[in-house]
Amino acid sequence: MSVYFVIQEEIHDEEALVEYREKARAASGGGKVLALDNAPLAIEGAWHGGRCVIIEFEDEAAFRAWYDSPAYQEALAIRLAATDSRSGLVHGVS
């Protein structure tokens, strides 16, 4: 079953995110970016940050293989330093 990695972030260093994106894409097993919006429209409650990203993975094992990989962990450190982020993993329905 597909899973979706959802990230809400307030960006503090856009230049650092260029390096993050390159390293994150190079990490083996990355998912498919379904949405990237720099100005999501909040419908209910307060939205965190200015950007939302949704990435689809085949299943949780594929997500974990990518997210927990040394290559992505190196990229993640850059993103966390460049943003104030919130993220979560959402399971799809079958």
C-alpha positions in Angstrom: 0.0 0.0 0.0 1.3 3.4 -0.9 2.5 5.9 1.8 2.8 9.6 1.6 5.5 11.7 3.2 4.0 15.1 4.0 6.3 18.0 4.9 5.2 21.5 6.1 8.1 23.9 6.4 9.1 27.4 7.0 12.2 28.1 5.0 15.1 30.1 6.5 17.8 29.3 4.0 16.6 28.8 0.4 20.2 28.4 -0.9 20.8 25.4 1.4 17.7 23.8 0.1 19.2 23.6 -3.4 21.9 21.4 -2.0 19.3 19.4 0.0 17.2 18.7 -3.1 20.3 17.5 -5.0 21.3 15.1 -2.2 17.8 13.9 -1.5 17.2 13.1 -5.2 20.5 11.2 -5.3 19.6 9.1 -2.3 18.6 5.7 -3.7 14.9 4.8 -3.6 13.5 8.3 -3.4 9.7 8.5 -4.0 7.7 10.5 -6.5 6.9 14.1 -5.7 3.2 14.5 -6.1 2.8 18.1 -4.8 5.1 21.0 -3.9 3.3 24.3 -3.0 5.0 27.4 -1.7 1.6 29.0 -0.7 -0.8 26.3 0.4 -4.3 27.5 1.2 -5.2 26.7 4.8 -8.8 25.6 5.0 -9.0 24.6 8.7 -6.7 25.8 11.5 -3.3 27.4 11.2 -0.8 26.1 8.6 2.8 25.7 9.6 5.3 27.4 7.3 5.0 28.4 3.7 5.8 25.2 1.8 4.1 21.9 1.7 5.6 18.8 -0.1 3.9 15.4 -0.6 6.1 12.5 -1.7 4.6 9.1 -2.6 6.4 5.8 -1.9 5.4 2.3 -2.9 5.1 1.2 0.7 6.5 2.0 4.2 9.5 -0.3 3.7 10.5 1.7 0.6 10.1 5.0 2.5 12.2 3.6 5.4 14.9 2.4 3.1 15.2 5.9 1.6 14.6 8.0 4.7 16.9 5.9 6.9 19.7 5.6 4.3 23.0 7.3 5.1 22.7 9.3 1.9 19.3 10.8 2.8 20.3 11.3 6.5 23.1 13.6 5.2 20.6 15.5 3.1 18.1 15.6 6.0 20.6 17.4 8.2 20.8 20.2 5.6 17.0 20.5 5.4 16.5 20.6 9.1 19.2 23.3 9.5 17.6 25.4 6.6 13.9 25.1 7.7 11.5 24.8 10.6 9.8 21.6 9.5 6.9 19.3 10.5 6.5 16.0 8.7 4.5 12.8 8.9 3.9 9.6 7.1 0.4 9.0 5.9 -0.8 5.5 4.7 -2.9 5.3 1.6 -6.1 3.3 1.4 -6.5 0.2 -0.6 
